[in-house]
Amino acid sequence: MSQDSMKNEKKEKLEWWKSQGIEPYGRRFNREPIGGLSTERKDSVSIAGRIMTVRRHGKAAFCDLMDWSGRVQIYFKKDILGEEQFEKFKNLDVGDIIGVKGEIFTTHTGQLTVLVKDFILLSKILGTLPEKWHGLRDLEVRFRRRYLDLIVNSEAQNVFVARVKIINYIRSFLSGLGFIEVETPMMHPIPGGAEAKPFITHHNALDMDLYLRIAPELYLKRLLVGGMEKVYEINRSFRNEGISTLHNPEFTMLELYSAYGDYKEMMDLTENLITGIVKQVFNEDKIKFQDTDINFQSPWKKIYWEDCWKNLGIDNWRDINSVKQTLSEKHIDTEGKETLFDLLDLLFKRCIEPTLINPTFVVKFPVETSPLAKSWPDDTSMVERFELFIGGFEIANAYSELNDPVEQKIRFEEELQRPSERPKVIDDDYIEALEYGMPPAGGLGIGIDRLVMILTGCSSIRDVILFPLLRPKQ
């Protein structure tokens, strides 16, 4: 039967329900979670959910009823329901949402089942659910029609339940360390806090352009100036860049700052936080990701950024000719990459990142790549910064925060001279805030979507974002 024919048949059933004087899209129904049912129950139960299967046997039928908490078999029997109610049952379809009142019993195979004494239609389906999971292998359909993905794919449900548990654990962990959760603006007069191309919008009343935030960093550090010593934000940020398995234009990030700390404190915090998530949420020390076991047991590996290049045979990473030669030897296309740091970034992503499977801190970065970080004590060309890699992907970025307003202004001025995809304007308001004194501090940013992707074994961040951005339907 074609999709159109099935839809027409359901519309006819919809009209039948209306002809019986029954509202096919019901109202409040008092129910209990299906997942809480047990064979010990002797009283009547009241449950509601979506019909997932129907197995008819003449004057009786078994169905599977599912809500968010679980799934249970229910049993319709004409002798119990009576002629009128059983006729209503015959006009139900897979996908309908119903409320059921009945009693629990156990079948001869030992399966917990609810004997239906009464039921009510709560929502009549007009579409057609995929019969099996193979009906939703098309990734485009899964992401565009996430509601179907969640209905028929328990794995998708588990991923998003895990995401909620991970975020809840983060909040609990940080609260236990004395951090407070804050909210900062999502529309900025100046894009800053990260190197990325922003989305531009316009405020009519003020007649001014604004930028959706690419990072909350500069506002959170203003709070350090104001005396709020431990702050964090689980924020939505926006970057007007490409879409891939690792990038969505709208994404979720944890960003936090701790006064009187540094990058070493952030390193300890990051390791303790993520190992805690793995143990408490997943009850594991290892996570399987892309056919590889990732070992999260402490202590995590630490390597210097400079040593990464030596391992590739580049003794002087500032020698652009040596970098180009290595790229050429590895047959990596460098089209559109001209500056030293663009080429280094490309080489790092292609040849170094994929080797960092178990959690690895890469430490001590060039000052040119880190305008907001404090200099390394005995080498002002480098800064106190680390990036964390897990499963071959960057997960976190942290540093000792630069709190010298004079040095920060010089860094911003030097940054103006470098090519960038975002408008470059010195944030004088932030410089002024620093002039009132910001304590030394450690700052940390963790990509929530990527972290959830790795911990749940997904191959794309679109698997862990409920409604990822997609091209319009043609």
Helices and strands as residue ranges (DSSP letters): H 3-19, G 34-36, E 44-57, E 60-67, E 70-77, H 78-81, H 83-89, E 97-106, E 112-123, G 133-136, H 139-144, H 146-152, H 154-176, E 180-181, E 187-188, E 200-203, E 208-212, H 217-225, E 230-238, E 250-259, H 263-282, E 286-289, E 292-295, E 301-304, H 305-311, H 320-329, H 340-347, I 348-352, G 353-355, E 360-366, G 367-369, E 375-376, E 379-390, E 393-400, H 405-416, H 428-435, E 441-447, H 448-455, G 461-463
